Each structure stands twice: as structure tokens, then as C-alpha cells.
Amino acid sequence: MRAVIQRVSRASVSVDGEQLGAISTGLVALIGICAADGNKDVDWLAEKIINLRIFPDDTGKMNRSLADIGGEMLIVSQFTLYGDCRKGRRPGYSNAASPDKAEPLYQRFIEQVDQQNIKTASGKFQSMMEVTIINDGPVTLLVDSDKSF
């Protein structure tokens, strides 16, 4: 399971011109799920992102987590994080999980974050979405459960 996370001052997601969710200070998590992922990946990734110390403390040092600051998380599914661009000019997505496998894991991720008292907003799985992000920093990180255990 892969996530691109961005520290934001605000962000929102819309489908067909209708805003589905919005957050203020916090993180946008673009979530990609591969065919080999399971609950262990989801649980590890949620805990890791919530507790990453990437928000400034009183001295300006990145020393506080999303949980520490009472921040929010906008969660957006993005299978293209498993796009393989090594051959040709069109990415291949054979490593991405099928929608019927990915959607329950995506929903579990949202639930795991929610259970940690983090206000969440999310996009609509398997939809064309418009995501508006106001980066803070900018701070952007790639977190991959495949490199965790």
C-alpha cells in the first residue's frame, strides 16, 4: 500500500462539481492499493501517517504529528500510484489491486484514521475527482507499507 501525503493548510475534493469533502490544517493522503495488500498494510499505513512528525513545533522544527496538532485528513483513492512507467509511453497498472479488492481496504483505511479521532473527509472511490490542495511548506512524502515489514 502506498500513500503520497501532503501537508496542507486546506484541501477539498469534488466529483461532477459537487464538493464531497474538505479539510483545514492537516494532510491529504493519496492512497494506492496493490494486489498483494491486506489489512496489515492498511493498519500500518494509517498508524504511520497519523503519527509522522511533520508539523512544526513552537521553534519551527518538524516535531509534531497530525494527532498532536488535532489536524484533519482528506483521503483520496489513487490507483495510479501503482502505475509502471518503465516500458513504453503509457503506464501499466497490473500491480494495482482490482476495484473489488481495493475498495474494502480503502474503506478500512478511512475507518482506521477515523477511529484515532482524526476528522476525515474523502473522495468517491473509482470516480474522476477534482482535488484542490493548498500545500503548506510544501511538505510531500511517499510512504509505502511494502518497505515496512
C-alpha positions as CSV (number, residue, x, y, z in Angstrom):
1,M,0.0,0.0,0.0
2,R,1.3,3.4,-1.0
3,A,0.5,6.9,0.0
4,V,1.6,10.3,-1.2
5,I,0.9,12.6,1.7
6,Q,1.0,16.4,1.5
7,R,0.8,18.8,4.4
8,V,-1.9,21.3,3.7
9,S,-3.5,24.5,5.1
10,R,-6.7,23.4,3.4
11,A,-7.9,21.0,0.7
12,S,-11.1,19.7,-0.8
13,V,-12.4,17.0,-3.2
14,S,-15.3,17.3,-5.7
15,V,-17.0,15.0,-8.2
16,D,-19.0,16.4,-11.0
17,G,-18.8,19.9,-9.5
18,E,-20.2,18.7,-6.1
19,Q,-17.8,19.1,-3.1
20,L,-17.7,15.8,-1.2
21,G,-15.3,16.7,1.5
22,A,-13.0,19.5,2.7
23,I,-10.4,19.9,5.5
24,S,-8.4,22.7,7.0
25,T,-5.0,22.2,8.5
26,G,-3.8,18.6,8.1
27,L,-2.8,16.1,5.4
28,V,-4.1,15.0,2.1
29,A,-3.4,11.3,1.6
30,L,-3.5,9.9,-1.9
31,I,-3.9,6.2,-1.4
32,G,-2.8,3.4,-3.8
33,I,-3.5,-0.2,-3.1
34,C,-1.7,-3.1,-4.8
35,A,-2.8,-6.6,-5.4
36,A,-0.8,-8.1,-2.6
37,D,-2.0,-5.6,0.1
38,G,-4.1,-6.7,3.1
39,N,-5.4,-5.5,6.5
40,K,-1.8,-5.4,7.9
41,D,-0.8,-2.9,5.3
42,V,-3.8,-0.7,5.9
43,D,-3.3,-0.7,9.7
44,W,0.4,0.0,9.4
45,L,0.0,2.8,6.9
46,A,-2.8,4.6,8.9
47,E,-0.8,4.5,12.1
48,K,2.4,5.6,10.4
49,I,0.7,8.6,8.7
50,I,-1.2,9.8,11.7
51,N,2.0,9.8,13.8
52,L,4.6,11.1,11.4
53,R,6.2,14.2,13.0
54,I,5.9,16.6,10.0
55,F,4.2,19.6,11.6
56,P,6.2,22.4,13.2
57,D,6.6,22.8,16.9
58,D,7.0,26.2,18.7
59,T,10.5,26.5,17.4
60,G,9.6,25.7,13.8
61,K,11.1,22.2,13.8
62,M,9.1,19.4,12.3
63,N,8.4,17.7,15.5
64,R,4.6,17.3,15.8
65,S,2.2,14.8,14.3
66,L,-1.2,15.1,12.8
67,A,-2.6,13.6,16.1
68,D,-0.6,16.1,18.1
69,I,-2.0,19.2,16.4
70,G,-5.6,17.9,16.1
71,G,-5.3,18.1,12.3
72,E,-7.6,16.6,9.7
73,M,-7.1,14.2,6.8
74,L,-8.5,14.2,3.3
75,I,-8.3,10.7,1.9
76,V,-8.4,10.1,-1.9
77,S,-8.0,6.7,-3.6
78,Q,-5.5,6.8,-6.4
79,F,-4.7,3.6,-8.2
80,T,-2.2,5.4,-10.5
81,L,0.3,5.3,-7.6
82,Y,1.0,1.8,-8.9
83,G,1.5,2.9,-12.5
84,D,4.6,1.3,-14.0
85,C,6.3,3.7,-16.4
86,R,9.4,1.6,-17.2
87,K,8.3,0.4,-20.6
88,G,6.7,2.4,-23.4
89,R,4.9,5.6,-23.0
90,R,1.6,4.5,-21.4
91,P,1.8,3.4,-17.7
92,G,0.8,-0.2,-16.9
93,Y,-1.4,-0.8,-13.9
94,S,-1.0,-4.6,-13.4
95,N,0.3,-4.1,-9.9
96,A,-2.7,-2.1,-8.7
97,A,-5.4,-4.0,-6.9
98,S,-8.7,-4.7,-8.7
99,P,-11.5,-2.4,-7.6
100,D,-13.3,-5.2,-5.7
101,K,-10.2,-5.9,-3.6
102,A,-9.1,-2.2,-3.3
103,E,-12.4,-0.6,-2.2
104,P,-12.8,-2.6,1.1
105,L,-9.1,-1.8,2.0
106,Y,-9.6,1.9,1.2
107,Q,-12.7,2.0,3.4
108,R,-10.8,0.2,6.2
109,F,-8.1,2.9,5.9
110,I,-10.7,5.6,6.4
111,E,-12.1,3.8,9.4
112,Q,-8.7,3.3,10.9
113,V,-8.0,7.0,10.7
114,D,-11.4,7.9,12.0
115,Q,-11.0,5.6,15.0
116,Q,-8.0,7.7,16.0
117,N,-10.2,10.7,16.4
118,I,-8.8,12.4,13.3
119,K,-11.5,14.3,11.4
120,T,-11.6,12.7,7.9
121,A,-13.1,13.6,4.5
122,S,-12.8,11.5,1.5
123,G,-13.4,11.3,-2.2
124,K,-15.6,8.8,-4.1
125,F,-13.9,5.5,-4.9
126,Q,-13.4,4.8,-8.6
127,S,-14.5,8.3,-9.7
128,M,-13.0,11.1,-11.6
129,M,-12.2,13.7,-8.8
130,E,-11.0,17.2,-8.7
131,V,-8.7,17.7,-5.7
132,T,-7.8,21.2,-4.6
133,I,-4.7,21.4,-2.4
134,I,-3.1,24.4,-0.7
135,N,0.3,22.9,0.2
136,D,1.9,24.0,3.5
137,G,5.7,24.1,3.3
138,P,5.4,22.4,0.8
139,V,5.9,19.0,2.6
140,T,5.2,16.0,0.5
141,L,6.2,12.4,1.4
142,L,5.9,8.9,-0.1
143,V,5.0,6.2,2.5
144,D,5.0,2.6,1.3
145,S,4.0,-0.4,3.5
146,D,6.0,-2.7,1.3
147,K,9.1,-1.2,2.8
148,S,7.9,-1.5,6.4
149,F,7.9,-5.1,7.4
